[in-house]
Amino acid sequence: MSVYVIDTNFFIQAHRVYYPLDVVSSFWNKVKQLADEEKIISIDKVKDEIYKNDDALKIWCEDNLSDNFFKDSSQSMLKYRQVAAWAASRNTHFSPNAIAEFLDAEEADAFIIAYALTDNTNRIIVTQEVSDPNCKRKIKIPDVCISLNIRYVNVIDMFRQLGETF
């Protein structure tokens, strides 16, 4: 069964831009439902990025997501090496800063890709990033996914694939 692996921007953009917690509670109720049903998960690095802001989103996650929602990304270090090697091999395309940021241990992107890569038959990354293969200043999740044969979708496509409405 496929599971959707949620990127940090899913939560942050939803909270700050599209579905504020105080206005669109049906979105957040659906996220909680899907998390409870284990149709969506995320990783510890995403949790760290969310929790560094002591805000309403952090409180919502603490109150609504089980301890098991954020998976341990250290279990995917072999695949992380593959992702890091991919990034390093693109050093003539991406700026050194882009590669350094992508591989920064505090950043979730490379780790979420590695986590999905450990079972790319069943794990689908959910991100609001859009492919931009010409971009040199930032490594975008979709571009890595395309290159490494990992499925990815945006938030709305995830809901469509799951047949969910709210």
N, C-alpha and C positions, 0 to 999 in steps of 0.2 A: 504494500500500500504506500502510495506517495505521501510524503510529508513536506510541508512548506517551511523553509528555514528563513526566518524573518530578519532582515537587515535593520540596523539602527534607524535609518531614515524613514522606515515604515512608521515607527512610533513617533519620532520627533516631528516629521512633517504633518502627520495626522493631528498631533496634539497642537502644534503651533499654527498650522495653516488651514488644513481642510476640514478636520473633524474635532474642534475644540471639546475638551472633556465636559465643559459646562453647557454646551449647546447640542452636541450630537451624541447623546448617550446610547442611541441604538447601535452606532458603530462600535463603541467600546464594549457594549454587551455582547455583540457578535464576536469580537476579538476574544473576550473571556470564554464564550461558549466554544469557539474553535480550539482554544488552548486547552480547555478542560477535556475536550474530545481528542486531544493530541493530534489534531490535523495541522496545527501550526506549532512550531517550536523556535527557539533561538539558541544562541550560545552565550557563554559567560562574558566574552569580550563585548558583546552588544549590551549586556546588563551593565558592565562597567561604564560604557559610554553614556547610557541613560542615567545611571545613578550618580555620576559626577555632578549633575545638576540637581540640587535639592529643591525640586519643584513638584507641581501637581502630578506630572507624569510619573515621576519616581514613586510618589505615594500611591498612585493608581496601580502601578506594577506590583508594588509590595503587597497591596491589599487584594489584588485580583489574579495574580499569576502564581501557580504552584511553585514550590521549590525546585521541582523537576523540569520546569519550562525552559530554563537557561541551561543548556548542556555544556559539559566540560570539553572545551576545545583542545585540551592537551592530548586527547586521545587521537588527534588527527595530525600529529607532528610529522609523520612520514609523508603525508600528502602536502603538508605545509612546505616541506622542502621542495616538492615538485612545483608548487605555486611560486616559491621564491626563485627557483631556477628559471621558471618562465619569465618572471619580471626581470631578472638579471640578464637574460638573453635578449631582452628588448632595450638594452642600454644605448643603442644608437637611435632609438625612436623617442623614448621617454627621457625627460630631464632627470638628472641625478636626484633632485629634490622629490620628484614624483615617485621614483623607485624607493627612496628612503622613507617617505611618508607611507607608502603602501605597505612596506615591510616593517614599519614601526610596531613594536610589541604592544603598544597601547592602542593601536588602531584595529578595528574589527574586520576590515574588508578581506585581507588575505586569509585570516582565520576562518571566516564564514565560507569562503571559497574552498578552503582545505577541508572543512567539515562536510560540505556538500559533496566534495570529490570522493570522500571515503565510501559513499554509497550513491553515486550519481545516477543510478537507475531509479532510486526512490526518493531522492532529496531534490527539491526545487527551491532555488533562492528567490525570495521576494524582495525586490529593491525598487526604489523610485529612480535610480540612476538610469540614464539612457546611453546606449552605445554611441561612442564618438571615437572611432578608430584613428582619426587624425589628431586628436588631442595629445599633446606632448607634456602638459603640465600636471596631469592627474591620470592615474590608472583607474579606469572605470570598471566596476564589477561586471557589467554585461560583456565587455570586450574580452575579459579573462574567461568568462563562461563560454563564450563562443569558441575561443581558442582551445579550451580544455574539455569541450563537449559536456558542459553542465547546463541543465535547463534553468531558466530564470524567467520570471514574470513580474509585472508591476502589481500593485495592490488590487486594482479593479479586475485585472485578468485572473488573479488568484480567486477572488470571489466568484467570478463567472465560472471558472473551472470547477469550483466546489459546488456550484449551483446555489449559492447563498445570496440572500437579499436581506436588507435591513431598513 
